[in-house]
Amino acid sequence: MTATARSGAAALPVRPGEKHWTQKELAEVRQELQDEADGLRRDISAAESEIAERLGDAVGDAGDDSADAGAKTFQREHELALTQNARELLGQTERVLAKITDGTYGVCESCGKAIGKARLQAFPRATLCLACKQREERR
């Protein structure tokens, strides 16, 4: 089978020496990412409800001493930061799911070469090949 005749999972790029993706392998990665995205959506929704509840309680906390008020403010800010991190992770996950759908999964966003099947199986949200990721981390 020539490279131009491949389609679907087999058409995704791999590094030299790696076997091409099978439909089953790609389906497993897609399901893992979808499950993760669903969990992140649930976590974000629950956290937003808690944050809204805490902000509503702020009026009732008006009589707290400064230590209690500071602790509650810290807790709110911590929850907001965790929620923002979850939103960013969800965005990354959704972007990778879109790449699987449009057939560009496994292409390094920096150099355009194959990220590598083994790397993607270990870290399905990878968007850079190992060389580009190492170069990015050295900056």
C-alpha positions in Angstrom: 0.0 0.0 0.0 1.5 3.4 -1.0 1.5 6.4 1.3 -1.0 8.1 -1.0 -3.4 5.1 -0.8 -3.6 5.1 3.0 -6.6 6.7 4.7 -8.1 7.1 8.1 -5.9 6.0 11.0 -3.2 4.5 8.7 -2.8 7.9 7.1 -1.7 9.6 10.3 2.0 10.3 10.4 4.4 8.1 12.3 8.1 8.3 12.9 10.5 6.0 11.0 10.4 2.5 12.4 6.9 2.9 13.9 3.9 0.9 12.7 1.0 2.9 11.3 -2.0 3.6 13.5 -4.8 1.1 13.4 -8.4 2.1 13.7 -8.6 0.4 17.1 -5.6 2.3 18.5 -6.9 5.6 17.3 -10.4 4.8 18.7 -8.8 4.1 22.1 -6.9 7.4 22.1 -10.0 9.2 21.0 -12.1 7.6 23.7 -9.5 8.4 26.4 -9.5 12.0 25.3 -13.3 12.1 25.1 -13.6 10.6 28.6 -11.1 13.2 29.9 -13.0 16.0 28.3 -16.3 14.9 29.8 -14.7 14.6 33.2 -13.2 18.1 32.9 -16.5 19.6 31.9 -18.1 18.0 35.0 -15.3 19.3 37.2 -15.6 22.8 35.8 -19.3 22.9 36.2 -19.1 21.7 39.8 -16.3 24.2 40.6 -18.2 27.0 39.0 -21.2 26.2 41.2 -19.1 26.1 44.3 -17.4 29.4 43.4 -20.8 31.0 42.8 -22.1 29.7 46.1 -19.0 31.0 47.9 -19.4 34.4 46.3 -23.0 34.4 47.4 -21.9 33.6 51.0 -19.5 36.6 50.9 -22.3 38.9 52.0 -23.0 36.8 55.0 -19.3 36.6 55.9 -19.1 40.4 56.4 -18.6 40.0 60.1 -15.6 37.7 59.8 -12.3 38.8 61.3 -9.5 39.5 58.9 -7.9 36.1 59.3 -11.1 34.3 58.3 -11.7 36.7 55.5 -8.2 36.2 54.2 -8.5 32.4 54.3 -11.8 32.5 52.4 -10.3 34.9 49.8 -7.3 32.6 49.4 -9.6 29.6 49.0 -11.7 31.3 46.4 -8.7 32.4 44.4 -7.2 28.9 44.6 -10.5 27.4 43.3 -10.6 30.0 40.5 -7.0 29.1 39.5 -7.8 25.4 39.5 -10.9 26.0 37.4 -8.9 28.1 34.9 -6.3 25.3 34.6 -9.1 22.8 34.0 -10.5 25.1 31.2 -7.1 25.3 29.6 -6.7 21.5 29.7 -10.2 21.1 28.3 -9.3 23.4 25.4 -6.2 21.5 24.7 -8.1 18.2 24.8 -10.8 19.5 22.5 -8.2 20.8 20.0 -6.6 17.4 19.9 -9.9 15.7 19.4 -10.5 18.1 16.4 -7.1 17.1 15.0 -8.1 13.4 15.2 -11.3 14.2 13.3 -9.7 16.3 10.6 -6.8 13.9 10.1 -4.0 16.1 11.3 -3.4 14.3 14.6 0.3 13.5 15.1 1.7 16.4 13.1 4.1 18.6 15.1 2.7 22.2 15.3 6.3 23.6 15.1 8.2 21.7 12.4 5.4 19.7 10.7 7.0 16.4 11.1 5.5 13.3 12.9 5.2 13.6 16.6 5.5 9.9 17.0 3.0 7.2 17.7 4.7 6.1 20.9 4.8 9.6 22.3 1.1 10.2 21.4 0.1 6.9 23.1 2.0 8.0 26.2 0.7 11.6 26.1 -2.2 11.9 23.7 -2.4 15.7 24.0 1.1 16.2 22.6 1.2 18.8 19.9 5.0 19.0 19.5 7.5 16.3 18.5 10.1 15.5 21.2 12.9 17.7 19.5 10.6 20.7 19.3 9.3 20.2 22.8 12.9 20.0 24.2 13.8 23.1 22.3 10.8 25.0 23.7 11.7 23.9 27.2 15.2 25.2 26.9 14.0 28.8 26.2 
